[in-house]
Structure formats: structure tokens, C-alpha cells
């Protein structure tokens, strides 16, 4: 049988040998064999293991698709994620200081989406299996907060009430100080009896809020998230950072990047993750495409004490980026776009007179593309702070500071 030498990790955490041949759950330096299926190696056997190979901390790792890198040491994962950022920047001809990565602890994910379905014997819930639609039960998951893991029973109860044998119910559970915030999708259409039954379940189980598809069925207490000194009740399914630890690390980097600024624009502001803490020291304009998230942020700001003025604008920054004249009265910009980056908005920032930018990204490739545009337009990339709040996954987040030369 042919042997393959793994030379590097790909963007999704798979080992890559010459060819390229992709071998899941392998590490650089390992010699492996397996059955070649196209460009992917199946039924992989490790002939020569890497010194960085460790025993996975979770017993579900081999079957569950929630993690990709539990077989690698923390040091190797940190080095690899940092190198992905460095390589993305190098491809654009950029070098800068990349600070040591900060990693969220195990069992700290505060949101998870469980797959739940009815079976012949009852119900089951968990995560999808690796590269499959099979539901894998994960009673000892090392990734999510314990309160979320306990919510698997709730997902099964929802599947029993409103799921079908032919479809999988997606149950997203978010922890909050006032209880679990639960949203289910992919179930039966709502009718009167199902609404009443679901509302009763929310009351008896003590959820903060239960949403079926896009309709709030019951809310016992606002499932608030704290941003600085403000309590915000996000709309169901609204974006939020994966861990409180990761959010704090990104916020600290953003605060450092815009330190001293008195008037700040926060682009792709969401529900105010950065807006509201920054409003303790500066006036903020928050711009976001989702009006519901801005409304939630505004309510949180109005209820909080001691914050400076926060105004907001609902605007699709892909179709209508802020123009140079609109930045004239501001000292700094915070930008936290989705994975696609912010190419159109970046072009307008280059044309503006803004001299300081805090850029938060969940995609090193589009980040490097946007930064290259800014560097060509007169900015310097001062530093990058990697943040690993998706522990054991191939996902990479970062915050960076840019200043105009």
C-alpha cells in the first residue's frame, strides 16, 4: 500500500501530502497509508506519528464533526493558526507583528446548534457526524458550556413535539444570565395547538425565550447579553461572539487600537458588542444592515447609565458603504465584517481622511485582501492579535490595528 508523507495542514485542518492528497486527522511529519478516493485518503492509518499528536480530550472526536483538531497539541494548533494569518498576509506582500494567540478554554462555547430528530424508539440529539448527515449523540462534549450540554434534552423534547421522522430539527441554544435562549427551525408548521404546547414547555422548563422558526412563542425573561455596562436583548438568532473569553480578548484589542478617539464609527456593529463598551469613553455611530439588531442595541444603550451618545444607521454596507465625506467628523473606525470581508467599504476608507482603524475578522484570507488595499492606500498594519475562540476547529479570528502613514 502506498505511503504518504504529510507536509502541512490545509485551511480546514486536514493533513496534506504531495499531490495534493488530503488526509483528515493527520499532522505534518506523519507517514500514513489509506485508500485514495480522488484526492482524499480514506481509512487512514498512521505509520509514523507526529510528536505533536495527542489523545483527543473528547471521546466523541472521531465520529462527531464539531471539532477538527483535537488530535493535535495546543502548541501545534496555535502555531498553525498563527501561520495561516502570516501566510495570508505574505501572499499580499505584507509583514507585521503577529502577537501570541489567545485561546478560549474548553467548555466555554455559549452557543450551539443541536441536530434533533425523532426515531423509532423516541428522540435523539447531538451534532452531525464528520462529513455526514448522521446525528451523533455527544453527552461528554468538551466544547460547549455545561448548561448548553444539558439542553440536549430540551432539543429532544422539541423534536418530539414539533419534529418529524423525515427531517432533522435544528435547535440553537444560547446561554444568557437569565436562562437559555432557544430557537428551533426545520420543524412542523405552527398551528394553535403546537403554539400552546411549546409555550407550556417554555414555562415548565424555565427557558428565557423560545422561538420557532422566526416567531417568538414565549419569553419568560429577556435573554440579555452584557456589553460593557449595557444589557442587550438580541433578536433571535442574532450574531454574537462564540465565547465570553474570546469576546473580551477582541474587545481589548479594539480598545487598544482606537484608544483616545472621541468619535468612532462602528461598521457591521451588530447588537453593540464593541459599540456599547466603547461608548464609555467616546461618541459612537453604529452602522449595521439588520435594523432589529440596532433596535436591540439602542434599547440597551438607553437603559444603561454613564454612556456617551450612541447613534445608529441601518445600512447595507456591501451595497452602500459609507463614503469619505461621512467619516469627516470621526477620529477612528471599528470594522467587523462577515467572512466575505468588506472590499467596497475598505476602498472608501482608503479615500477618506480616517487615520486609525480597528479591523476584526473571522477570515484571514479576506482580511489580508482588504488590508492590502489599505496598505496600498497609505495605511500601516501595526499588529495582529489572533484569537482562538473556536477551540479545536479550523476557524480563526483576529483583531488588528491600522494607522495612516
Secondary structure, DSSP 8 states (H G I E B T S, - for coil): --EEEEEEE-TTS-EEETTTEEETT--TT-EEEEEEETTEEEEEEEEE--TTB---SSTTTTTBSS-S-TTB-HHHHHHHHHHHHHHHHHTTT---EEEEEEE--TT-B-EEEEEEEE-SSSEEEEEEBTTSS-EE--TT-SSB-HHHHHTHHHHHHHHHHH-BTTB-EEEEEE--TTS-EEEEESS----HHHHHHHHHHHHHHT-SEEEETTEEEEESS---EEETTEEE---TT----S-HHHHHHHHHHHHHHTTT-SEEEEET-TTTTTHHHHTTTSEEEEEES-HHHHHHHHHHHHHSSS---EEEEE--TTTS---GGGGTT-SEEEE---TT--HHHHHHHHHS---EEEEEES-HHHHHHHHHHHHHTTEEEEEEEEEE-STTSS--EEEEEEEE-
